[in-house]
């Protein structure tokens, strides 16, 4: 008979409070349930989930949003559940990915909600994902060895004696608190505040960066010009809500998509830094192509570069270029050898010898590409992919719009054609590269300046441009809207000013000016906890329970933004540098938080799964009965 059997101890239920009830909390609780039998023992647990939006989807994936808004991932590319690819300590518990769910149990739920059943290769409405997440939440709650209470309100304070205070005044004891925070509302930057003040004084409409589904668009009037800066997902959502959302519709006319205006649409002049829309998502799959371990940008290669902080531009960027080139050309040479002149082995040797750094370092490799790959359309040069309009000047808007229309049409054809499967290989390589960069950031191998400017801004921008663009149908609609005169193209490096009580937009690549009464910054605001309007975070930052990175460049200038500090176990680092043992932080506002945006693909060993599993097991070890801990220690 064990000591615990002779003298059982009755411990009170543990209380765990999750602030934030979106997909991150759902995934974390799924991992909590998976390992509970092994680690928790018999101790009772009360779980509280605090979020003003329903648990499961949270704010972004709530059911109360326009059914016109789509995901930019295919149905088959989304899962909440671990599978055999996930490398974690906890047990793998199978569950349906989105495609499997909609083909089975989810079909009845979607029909009841009035939603069509998407196919595996479809880009479903966000409301389909909302229903999936709601179903996953119910399953997770059913599997948890705990009582679960949801609170549809905000948490406003965490006291020194660990009580979570809600906006209603209710208090919840928290043995452990988990902040699984999504994108936070924030105060405007100095620039945004100045824009808003000037626009108000001039009687103009200015819409700062924000989540488009939450932005009030009523001040964008029918038939008036609107300048839009931003050509990514936020613009696509804006375009949809201001066209179909105002009563317009599409039909086919002689095999070409045509838009039929309602008359309530404004005219959108859209530009951005690149001046082109994000690449369409790939519309095909190729058997056997999937993300593979990196060849050049590896952890071992980074370790060989030194123990300290690495320089992104001189040390990491060349390895990234080689990684992408290898993925592109390996697929081209092996899947489409008729379009090459060399053997893959010969070309791979040339690539291995390519220094990919320093002035003129790539000249020999460029010559090899020109000789081995005769068609320029089959070549890969990252700088040219990144800035397709660089160095081009257009004497009038009409010529620029013809050029950009042809560019978009070519992109749509290419992204639907598996004979260009090298593009798919690059997409997969981008995912693998991102995983390595995430590790480098977590291990502190990059300076704040490189992390913010090179990775989170430039590299993430390139990744989104190539790999996280809209469904092809959305670019077909963009072209239809352009033919209807609803969308016009403003050009690259778009600059906007207020002149004579009007917004004026200019592009150095396109002659002429655009005048408008309204200006929209179509992008998400950059996360910055130091500017967050959340009273819970602000109070804890002031008290020193939380600490944030205030980011500065080497010359002392502010980099903007700010992220909460956490250790490798996601425990909060306090202002005095100590670790809070019972407060955990996850999400895009937390430094080094894995998988903080986007959903994992099935069979991809997503970093979010690995982090959720590790945090869940740490939570369980904290909550386990004292006797269970003593037994584990003795064994």
PEDA-V610855 format. One line per field, one symbol per residue. ss: DSSP state (H for helix, E for strand, - for the rest). phi: phi as a letter, one per 40 degrees, with the letter a starting at -180 (. if undefined). burial: I if it has 24 or more other ideal C-beta (glycine too) atoms within 12 Angstrom, else O. Layout:
ss=???
phi=???
burial=???
This chain:
ss=--HHHH-------EEEEEE---HHHHHHHHHHHHHHHHH-----EEEEEE-------------------E----HHH-E------------------HHHHHH-HHHHHHHH------------EHHHHHHHHHHHHHHHHHH---EEEEE---EEEE----EEEE----EEE--EEEEE-----E---HHHHHHHHHHHHH--EEE----HHH----------EEEEE---HHHHHHHHHH-HHH--EEEEE--EEEEE------EEEEEE--------------------------HHHHHH-----E-HHHHHHHHHHHHHHHHHHHHHHHH-HHH----HHHHHHHHHH---------HHHHHHHHHH---HHH---HHHHH-------E--HHHHHHHHHHHHHHHHHHH--HHH-HHHHHHHHHHHHHHHHHHHHH---E-HHHHHHHHHHHHHHHHHHHH----HHHHHHHHHHHH---EEEEEE--EEEE----EEEEE--EEEEEEE-EEEE------EHHHE--HHHHHHHHH----EEEEE-----EEEEEEE-E----EEE-----EEEEEEEE---E---------E------HHHHHHHHHHHHHHHHH--HHHHHHHHH-
phi=.cdcccbcbcbcdcbbbbchbcdccdcccccdccbcccbcgbccbbbbbbacbdchcgccbcccaccccbcbbcdcbbabbcbccccaccccbcaccccccccbccdccccccgbccccdccbcdccccdccccccdcccdccccacbbbbcaccbabcccgbcccdcgcbbcbcbbbcbcccccacccdccccdcccccccgbbbbcdacdcbccbccccdgccbcbbhbbcccdccdcccbdcbhcabacbfgbcbbbccgcccbcbbaaccgbcddcccbabbdgcadbdcbbcbccccccchccccccccbcdcccdccccccccccccccbccbbbbcccccccccccccfagcgcccccdccccccbccdcccbbdccccbcbdgcbbcacccccccccccccccccccbbccbcdccccdccdcccdcccccccdcgcbcdccccccccbcccccdcccbbccdddccccdccccccgcbbbchcfcbbabaffacbbbbccbchbbbacbbbccacccdaccbccccccccccccgcbbbcccbcccgcccggabccacccgccccccgccccbbbbahccbcgccfcbgbcccgbfdcccccdccccccdccccdddccccccccc
burial=OOOOOOOOOOOOOIIIIIIIIIIIIIIIIIIIIIIIOOIIIOIOIIIIIIIIIIIIIIIIIIIOIIIIIIIIIIIIIIIIIIIOOIOIOIOOIOIIIIIIIIOOOIIOIIOOOOIOIIOOOIIIIIIIIIIIIIIIIOIIIOIIIIOIIIIOOIIIIIOOOIOIIIOOOOOIOIIIIIIIIIIIIIOIOOOIOOIIOOIOOOOIIIIIIIIIIIIOIOOIOOOIIIIIIIIIIIIIIIIIIIIIIIOIOIOOOOOOIOIOIOOOIIIIIIIIIIIIIIIIIIIOOOOOIIIOOIIIIIOOIIOOIOOOOIIIOOIIIIIIIIIIIIIIIIIIIIIIOOIIOOOOOOIIOIIOOIOIOOOOOIOOIOOIIOOIIOOOOIIIIIOOIIOIIOOIOIOOIOOIIOIIIOIIIOIIOIIIOOOIIIIIIIIIIIIIIIIIIIIIIIOOIIIIIIIIIIIIOIIIIIIIIIIIIIIIIIIIIIIIIIIIOIIIIIIIIIIIIIOOOIIIIIIOIIOIIIIIIIIIIIIIIIIIIIIIOIOIIIOIIOOOIIIIIIIOOOOOOOIIIIIIIIIOIIIIIIOOOOIIOIIIIIIIIIIIIIIIIIIIIIOIIIIIIIIIIIIIIIIIIIIIIIOIOOOOOOO
